[in-house]
Amino acid sequence: MLLNSDFEQFEGWANPLPPFLSTAQAHSGRYSYYVADGAEYVAPYHTTLGRCAFVPSRLRLRGWVYLTSGLIRSTKLVVEIRCHDRRPNIWRALNIDAVVRRYQMWEPITKTIHLPADLDPTDEVLVYVWCPERGAAKYFDDLTLEGWR
């Protein structure tokens, strides 16, 4: 498991809480990953492929999203793998506007990403939300990123 976060683990560790956390909406617990109205990026989650017991051949990204309105434009939940100039980096995105049709309620999201065979355990994995056209506030919760053989 590369990522498994319900965003509750920050309470008690960070004071003040990171600005990407919100209590306004949560799918589980009290906190969610928050993208403010008009924001382009939010702090990424960062790890390496070595966190898996093996170098995966595919990744499965899952979670929940709460959209405040249809004014989200081209919001993307991004998985980026940085390969340290050994090979081209990998950049895959789940287009939120293509999978979520209901607003002001939690909707499940999922994406499977197939990976090349020449990745290395030291390759860095980043997960973040990118909103190139900005738009209304968005909330993400219970995000997981699993490696599969």
N, C-alpha and C positions, 0 to 999 in steps of 0.2 A: 504494500500500500504506500503510495507516494504522498498522498494527501488524504486526510480524513478529518474535516473540521466542521464543528457546529458553532465555532467562534466563541464558545463559553470559556475557553481556557485562558483568555487574556485577563479575566477578572482576577484581581489580586496580584498579578505579575507586572502590569503596566499601569502607572499612575502619572498623568491622566491616561485614560484608555486611548488607543490609537484612533485617529480621526476616521478611519474606514469602518469603525464599528458603530452600530446604531441599535437603540432599543425601541425605535418607532415601529418596526415590524420584525417578526422573527417566526421562522417555520417551526423551530424547536428551541427550547430554552428562552433566554432573554435577548440575545444578541444576533445580529446578522451583519454581513459584509455589505457596506453601504457605498453607493456611487451617488454623490450629490448632484442636484440639478445643475446642469451646465459643465460638469467635470468631464475631462477626456480620459484620464487614467486614475487608477487607485493603486496603492501599494501592492506589489506582487508577492505571491507565495514563492519561496525559493528552496529547492532541494537538488539532489543529484539522482541519476538513475541507479547509482549504487545503493540507494536506500531499499531497493528491491533485492531479493536474494538472487536474482538473475537479471540479465539485460532483457527487457520485454520486447516482444515483436509487435505488440499493440497496447494501446492505453484505452481505458474506458473512463470518461469524465461524466460524472453524474452530480446532480444537485437540484436545488429548488430556486426559482426566481419569482419575485414579486415586482410587478411593474405598476407604477402609480398611474400611468396613462398610456395612450398609444403614441405619445410624442417621444418615443425612444430612439427613433431613427435607426442608424446602423450599429447598434450595440453588439459587441462580440465578446464572448468568453474565450480567452486565448490560452493555448498551451504552446509554449515555445521551448525548444531544446537547443541549447547553445553547445556547439561541438568543438570549440577552441581551434578553429581554422583547419581541423583535420578533414572536414567535409562541410558541405553547405549546412547551415542551421536549418532546423525544422520549425515551421510556424503554421499551426492549424487553429482554426477558430470555429466556434459554434455561433452562427448568426441568430441572436435571440429573437429578432423581429420575424424570422422565418419559422420559428417553432412555437412561439407563444402568441395566442390569439385572445386571451381573456386578461383583463386588467383588474387590479385591486383584489387579487387573490393569488395564492401560491400555486405555481405551475411546475411540474417536474421537467427537467431537461436532461438530455443524455447525448453523448457523442463518442463514437469509437474512432480511434486514430491508429492507422497501420504505420508501422515504423520500418525503416531499412535495417538490414542485418548488420551493418557496420558501425553501430553505436557502441559507446564505451561507458562503463560504470561512472566515470568522472564527468560525463556530459551533464550540464546543468539543466534543470527543468524549472520553468517559471509558469505560473498560472496567474492570470490577471484579467481584469475587465478593461476593454478599450472601447471608447465611445467617440469615434472620429468626428461625428457631427453633433456631439454633446447631447442635449435632450433632457427629458424629465428624470427625476430620481428613480433609482433601481435598487433592489435589495436581493442578495444572494445568501443562501444558507445551506447547511448540511452538504457541503461540497466534498466529493471524493474523486481521487484519481488513482485507479488501480492498474498495475502492470499485469499483462497476460502473456503467456508463452506463445 
